[in-house]
C-alpha cells in the first residue's frame, strides 16, 4: 500500500490560515469520469481458464476444508501452479494478475481471497499495518504498509502471505471488509498513476478509494500530495488535516504537512507539526530502527547502538533489532555485547531458517574471538 511522501516543488504563497479556521474535510468525493473505475466484483472476477484450474485442482477433488486449503495454497504458491512473480510496480485485478503472472502483496491477496471464496472457503483481506521489508534486488530495507490473506478454518484463522521479504510487523493481521479492500486497491492505483504522470486518472482513483472508505488515511495523504502537485495548497492542506483527524500520528502525513507549511512560509504551523512528528517518531520502533541503520551505515556506531536499543525498548521480541544491535556492538569493538545480542536474536528467530543463519554467525564469532585471543588461524 502506498503512502507517498511529498515530492512536488511548491512555489511561495501566502501563509496558510490556522488549522482551527479550516472547513471540515470534504465528504465522499465524486468519482471523476476520466477512466473506468472497477468495483469489487470486477476486481475479484476470476477469468474462465483460472476458474477451470481451480475446479480441477481444488474443488473437484473434494475432501475436508483443510484439504481444500492445502490444495489451494499449493496451487497458488508452489511450482506448477500460478507461478506468480513479485512485482511492486503495479496493482492488478485478479484477471490482470493471472494474465501477467505478476503481483504485489495486494494483488496476490486479492487472487487468493477470490479463489478461496470460489472454493467455498471463508477468506478476507487482512491489514498488517506497518512492516519492515527488505528487497534483495535493491538491498534496501523499507518501512511500508502491508496486506495479506486470512482464511478461516473452523475456529482458527490462517494467514497466507506472498511476500517473504517481511522482516517485522507492528501489529497482528486484522481482517477488513471488501469496502476497505477496494479502498486499498484504488489508493494503490492512484499513487501509481500519479507517479506515471496522469493526475486526472490518479484523482479518479483516489476519489474512488475515499468513496469506498472515507476513513482511509493513506488515500487522504496521497490526495494531498496530488493536490499540491497541481498547485492547490489549500486543498492539499485540507486533505492532510483530514488524514490527521483520523490518525493524529500518521508519519507520512505529518512529514508532508511540515514540508507544506515550510514552503508556504508558515513557520509557526511548521514548527507545531514538526514537534508532533518528532514526538511520534520517538515512540516509533520502526523509525528508530531505520535511523539506527543510517547511523550504522555512516560509521556512527554509538548512535546506532542508542537507536537499536531504543527500538528494542519500544518493541522487544524482534530478532532483527537484536541482530542490528549485535552488529553495531561488534563494529564498535565490543564482541562480548555483540555475542549476547546475537544469542538473543537466535532465541527470537522466527523460523528454523532464520535461526540457522544466526547459529552460523554465532559460530563465526566464536572462531573470530578464538583467533583474536590465541592468534590461531580461524577455521
N, C-alpha and C positions, 0 to 999 in steps of 0.2 A: 504494500500500500504506500502511496506516495504522499509526502507532506513536504512540499518544496520550500526551500529557503529562498529568501528574496535575492533575485539575480538581475533585476532591471535597474537601469540608471534612472534617477529621479531628479528632474530639474527643480531648482529652488522655487519655493512658492510661499505664500503667507502661512504663518503658523496655524496649525490645526486648532479648531475650537476645543475646549476642555471636554474630556470624555463624558462628564456628567450632563453636558448640554446636547449630546448626540441623540438623534432619534433612535428608537428601538431598531434592532436589526430587521431586515426585510423578512416577511413570512415566506411561505413556499413560493419559490421563483417560478416563473412561467418558462417552460422549455422553448427555446428559440427554434423555429422551423428551418434550420440550416443543414441538418443532417438527420438521418434516421437514428432514432434512439430506441434500442431494443428493450423490451420489458423482460421480466424474469423468466417467463415461459420461453421466449426466444433465446435468451442467453443459455438456458439449460436444455434446449432442444437437442435430442440425440439423433444424429443422422442415421439413415437406414442401415448402412453397412456396419456401423459401430453397434447398433442395436442387435443386428444379426450375430455379431461376435459375442455380445453379452448373453444372448439367448443360448448359443451353443456352449459356451464355456462356463457359464454360471447358473443360469436358470434351469435349463433342460436337465441338468444332472441331479436335480433335486437335493435331498439331504436336509440337514438342520440349518438353522440360521447361522450357526458358527461355520458350517461347511460353506455356505454361500459367501460369508465374509472372507474366508480364507481364499476361495477361488477368485473372488473379485479383486482382492489385494494382489494376488499373483498375476491376474490379467493386466492390472494397471501398472504394477511395479516391476515385474520380472521380465527377463529376456523372452522374446517371443510373444509378448503382449502388445500393449500400446506403444512401447518404446519411445516414451516422451523424453525430450531433451529440455533441460532447464534453459529458459530464455526470459530475461527480465526486461527486454526492450518493449514488449507489447503485451497488453492484457487481451486475451482472446475469449470468445464464446466457446461452448463445448464443441460445436461443429468446426469452428476455426482451429481449435486445438487439435482435433482429430485430423483435419486436413493437413496442417503444418507439422504435426508431431512435435510441437514445441509449446512450452507452458511456463509461466511464472507461478509463484505459490498460489495466487488467487485462481488462475485458470485451472491449475491442477485440482485444486479443491473443488471447484465447480464441476469438473468432469467426474470426480469420484462421487460427489453428492448426487449428481444426476443419475449415474449408473446404479448407485446403491438403491436409490428410490425406485428405479425401474425394476430392480431385482426384488422388490418387496421389503426392503430394509429401511429402517428409520435413520436418516442421516441429515446433518446440518453443517453449515459453515460455522467454524469456531474462530473467534478473535483470540489471538495470543497476546496482543499488546506489543510493547516494545521488546525487541530482541537484539542481541549482538550476533552478527552474521559475518562469516569470513568467506570470501570468494577466491578460490585458488588462482583463477586466471589473472586477477588483479593484485593478489597478495595484500588485500586491504580488509580491515575489519570495519563493518558498518553498524550504525545504530539505526534501526528501522522498525517499522511495524510489520506484523506477520499474521497470516491466517492459515488454518489447516482444516481438515475434515474430521468431524466427530460422528461416530456411528454407534448406535445403541444396541447392545447385545444383552437382553434381559435387563437386569438392574445395573449392569456395568456399561460404561461408555468408553469406547476405544478411540484412539486418535491415529490418523494416518497423515503423514507429512512427507511431501516430496523432497523438501529442501534439507539436505544432510549437512548444510553449512551453518546451521544454527548452533551458536556456542552457548548462549544463555538466554533465558526468558525471565521477564519481570513478573509475570502473573501466570496462573493456571489458565488453560484454554476455557473459553466461555462461549457456549452455543448462542447464535444470534438468529434473528428472523430472516426470512427471504428479503424483506424490505431493506434490512440493514446490509445484507449480502449484495444486493443490487446497487446500494449506495457506494459500497466499496468498488464495485465494477466501474460505475460511471466516474467516480473520483479518479481512479487509475487512468481511465481513458482521457479524462480531462487534462491531467498532468502530462500524459504522453502527447496529446495534441498540442498543448501549449509549447512543449519542448520542440515539437516539429514545426512550429511557426504558423499554426492555424488557430488564431484566437477565437474566431466565431464558433468553430466546432468545439473548441475547448470549453467555451462558455456554455454551450448547449449541454455538454456532458456534465459539467459541474452543477448547472441548474437541475439536471435530472437527478444527480446524486442527492441534492438537498430536497428535492421534491419527494424523493423516496424516504429520506430520513433527515428532517430539519435539524436534528441534534448531532449530526455527524461532523465533528470538529475538523478533521483533515480537509474536508471539502470547503468549509468556510475559510480556512487558511489558504488553500490553493486559489479560491476565488479572489481573496485579497491580493495575492501575487499577480494574478491575471489582470485585475483592475488597475493595479499600479503600473504594470507594463503598458497599459493603454492610456496612462496619464490621469486616471481617476483617483486622485489621492484620498478624497473624502470617502468614496465608495470602498476603497481598499481599507481605510481606517475602520469603517463600519463593519466590514467583513471580519477583520482581525478581532475587533472588540466583541463581535458576536461569538467568535470561537472562544474567547477568554471568559465570556459569561458562562459558557458551558463547561469549560475546563480551565480554571484560572492559572494553572501551572504548565500549560502546554508549551513546551520549549520552543518548537519551531515558530509558533505564532508570536511568542514574546520576543524572540530574536528579530522577526520581521517587523514588528511594531516599533521596536527600539530603532532599527535602521530607518524606518519611515520618518519618525519624529526627528532624528538627527539630520536627515537630508532635507526636511522641510524647515529646519531651524527651530523647532520647538524643543529646546534643550531641557526644559523643566519636565515635560512629559517623557522625554527620552530617558532622563535620569530616574524618573519614577518607575518606568517599566524595566530599566536595566537592573534596578535594585531587586525587583520581583524575579527577574530572570536569574540573577546571581543566587538569590535565596533558593529558588527551585533547583538550580544546578548543585548547590552544596548538599542537598539531600537526595541527589540522584546518583545511585551507584554506577549506572552505565556511563554517565558523564564523567565521573571520577575515573573510571577505568579507561575511557578514551583519552583523558588528559594524562593519565599515567603512561599510556603508550607513547604519547607525544613527548613526554619528558624522557622516557627511556630511549626513544629513537634519537633524541637530541643530546644524549650523553649525560643528562642531569639525573643521576641515579637517586640522589637524596629526594628530589621532587617526585620521582617515580615511586619510590618506597612510600612516601607520605600519601600519595594518591591511591596506590593499591591498598594500603592499609585502611584508608577511609572507605573505599568501595567495599571492603570486607566487613567493616563495622556496619555499613548500611544494609548489606545483603550478603550475609555469610552463607556458606554452603555451595558457592560457585567455584568449581575446581580451577577454572581459568583465572580467577582473581588470585588464587594462591600460587598458581604456576607463574603468573606475571611477577608477583612479589618475589618468588624464588629466583627468577632471572635477575631482577633488579638487585637483590642481595648479592648474588654471585658476581655480577658485574661490578659491584661496589667493593668487592674484596671481602665479603662475609660469607664464607662457604657453610659455616655452622647453621646460620639462619636460613640460608638457601636450602640446605638439606631438610630442615624442619618444615619449611613451606612446601617443598616438593613432596614430602611424605603426606602432608595434609591434602595436597592436590590428588595424590594417588588414592587416598582413602575416600575422597569425594567423587572420584571418577564415575562418569555416568554409564559406562559400558566396559566390557572386557577389553575392547579395542583401545579405548582411552587409557585404561589402567595399564595395559601392556606398554604403551608409549611412556608413561610415567615410570614404570618399572625399569625400562631400559635407561631412562635418563638418571634414575637413582643409581643404577649400577655404574653408569659412566662417571657420575660424580664421585662415587666411592673410589673408583680406579684413579681418577684425577687426584683425589686427596692422598691416596697411597703414593702416587708418583711424586706429589709435591713434598710429602713428608720424608720418603726414603730415597728419592732420586731414582727409583726403579722405573724402567720403561713401562708405559701403560700397555695393557693387554687388550 
